[in-house]
Amino acid sequence: MNNYIPERAMFIFAHPDDIEFSVAGTAAKWASHGCENTYVVITDGNVGSHEPGMTREQIGQIRRQEQAAAAKVAGAANCIFLGFDDGSLEPTLTLRKKLVKLIRKHKPNAVVCGDPNMFFRGERLNHPDHRAAGRAALDAVFPASEMRLLYPEFEAEGITPHKVNFVYVVTDENLNHYEDVSESLDTKWLALKAHKSQIGDKDYSDRLRDRAATIGKQVGLAYAEAFRRFTVTPLPQQNGEKSA
């Protein structure tokens, strides 16, 4: 099912630019083939600046604007900000409930998120917000989003339980799924460029291309993004699924 294109997908990540650095190739590819992508950005990245005089409010607003622009470049249908503070994210029940409501409302077939158990990325430490966001996303997907008796108050708004089909976890371990992003790698770079407050004048195009080439080489693709994919609810055998 490497050619599977979801009808609807939700990308749940901690910070503005997390999607662009990691999975925007997959997001842009799916969008170009008709997938309705919803980005959920949990924090505003409002401590993500070393610039003297910059306030949390200012950087938070800048980063929202940059993320909205990046989402537009990659063809996302929705870009939702939850407004949590950067640097202190926890996988709380409050956050889980917000994510469950969004999953039930937008009804994604696929949810893409980070690995809650990944403390290291190669030679670098992984941000604790990334782990917290991954934990919150997975806890919201299963079983919370599909349990009718959990958060019944949502039904008064016409928001009903929903079963997600697949979860795509961004990780370095136990990889079992590779998305061919040869057609969308340039779009990924254009989306990342929207995050001017973070990358400045640096050219990350070679870095993105080299990483995608390294991943792709493992499975005979020119460029790829890798995931550990879980089936939560199998697709019906006759579902008319889209292919790339």
N, C-alpha and C positions, 0 to 999 in steps of 0.2 A: 504493500500500500504506500510505497514511497511517492507515488504520484497523486495521492489523495489531497484534495483541496477542500477544506471545510466550507460550509455555507456561511458560518459565523464563527469568529474566533475572538478570544479575549486575552490580552497581554497584560499581566499583572506584575508590576515591578516597583521598586522602592523609590527611585529617583528619576527626574528628567535626565535623559541621555542613556539610561540603562538599556533601553530597548535598542537604541541606535548602535551602541557599542557591541551588542550581543546578537540580536535576532532580527534586526530590521531588514535583512536580506530575505528571510522567510516571510516576514510581514508584508513587504512590498510585493513579493512574488504572489502570495495568496491574494492580495488585494487586486493585482492586475488580472487575476483569473476569476474575479467576481466575489471573493470572500468579503463579508462585512466585518472589518476589524474594529474592535473597541480597545483602546488603550486605557488602562487604569494606572495612574501614577499616584502612589500612596503619599509620598512627601513632596514638598515643594523644593527640596534641595536647598533649603534656606540657611544652611551654614556652609554651603559649598563655595566660599570665596575667601581668598587671602588679600583682597584689595583693601587698602587702608580707607576707612571711612564708610565702607559699604555696610548697610544694615541688613538684618534678617528680612525685613519687609521688602527692601529694594531687590535683594538678590532673589527672593522668592517670586516676586512679580516678573523679573527678567527671565527666570528659568521656566516659568509657566508659558510665557510668550514664546520662548525658544522651542519648548516641547510641542506646543500647538503647531508651530511652523514645521517642525520635523515630521509630525504625524501627517500633516497635509501633503508633504513631499512624498511620503510612502503610501498615500492613498487611504489612510485610516478614515473610517466613517465617523468615529467618535473618539474624543480624547477627554477623559474624565480625571479630575484632580480631587483627591480626598483631603488634602490640606494638613496632613500630619507633619509634625516637626522632623526635620532631618537630624540624624545622629542619635536619636533616642527611640527609634521604632521598636515596638514589641508586638508579638502576635496575640493581641488581646481578644476577648470575646466581643468587645465593641467593634474592633476592626473586622473580625470575622463576620459579624452581622451585616456590616456595610457591604462587604464583598458578596455575601450570599444574596443580598437584595439586588445587586448589580448582575450577578450571574442569572438569577431568576428573571430579571427584567429583559436582559439582552439575549439570553438563551444560547450561549456559545456551544458549538459542537466540540471545540478544542479550546483549552486554556493553556497558555504558555507562561511559565514562571521560573524563578530561580530555585536552586537546591538549598534547602534549609540546613543541610549537614555539611556544606562545603566551607571550611574555614580557610582554605588556601586556594589560590589560583596560580598554579605553577610556582614561581618564586615569590609571589606576592600574597599578602594577607587579604582575605575577602572581607568586605565591609559588613559589619553586623546587621545593618539595615537590610542588606540583601538576603541574609538568612531569615530574618524576621518576616520579610515580605513573602518569601517562599513558603514558610510554615503557614502563614495566614491564608495564602492562596490555596494550598493543598487542603487545609482544614475546612475551608469554605466549599471547595469542590465536592468533597466526600467526607461524611455523608450529608453535611448540613444543607446543601442546596436542594437536595431531593426529598428531604424529610417533611411531609405535609404538616405534622404537628409541631414542627419547630418554626418559630416566627409566623404563626398563623395570621398575625395582624397585617402582613403584606398582602394577603388575598383581598382585603378591603380595597386595595389600590389596583386590583386586577393583576397582581404579580404572583404567579403560581410556581410551585416547585418545578425544578428542571434537573434532568440528568445529563451531565457532560459525557461525551463519548471518549475523548482522549485528553491526557495531560502531557505536555511536552516540557520536560524539566531541563533547564540549561545547567549543565554540569560537565565535569571532566572525567567522570567515572561511570562504568557500566553503560556506555553508549550503545544504543540499539537502533537509532534512527538518524538518517542523514537527509537533509533537504538540499537539493541542487539549487544553488543561488547564482548560477552563471548569468542568468538573464537580469538579475536584480542587484548585483553587487555595486554597480555604479549609483543606483538609487540609494542604496544604504549609505554610501559616502556623502551624497548630497544631503540626505537627512541628517547625518551626524554634523555636517558643516553648519547647520542651523543653531547648534549649541556654541555660539561664539564666546560666551562668557567662560566656557570650560576649555575649549581647545585653542582659542585665539587664532593665530595665523599658522598653527601647526598643520602639516599635511599628513593625515592619517591614512591616506588612500593606499599606500604601499603596505602599511601594517595590516589593514583590513584584508587586502588582497592576499598577502602572504599567509595569514592565518586561515583564510578560506581555502587556499590552495593546499595547505598542510592537511587540513581536515579532509578535503576532497580526495586527496591522494590515497587515503586509507580505503576508499570504496570505489575508486576508478572514476571520480568526477573531477572536473576542472576546478570548481569552487563549491564549497558546501558549508552548511552550518549543522552542528551535531546536537543531539538531544538524547536523553533517556525518556522514552515514550511509554506511557502506561495506558492500557485500555481500562476505562472506568465502566462504561456501558457499551457493549458491542453494537456496531451498526446493524440495522436490518440487512439481510442478504440482498434484497432488492430495494436499493435506496436511491438509485440514479446519481451516485456520488460523482463529483466533478474530478477531472484529472488535468494535470498540467500538460 
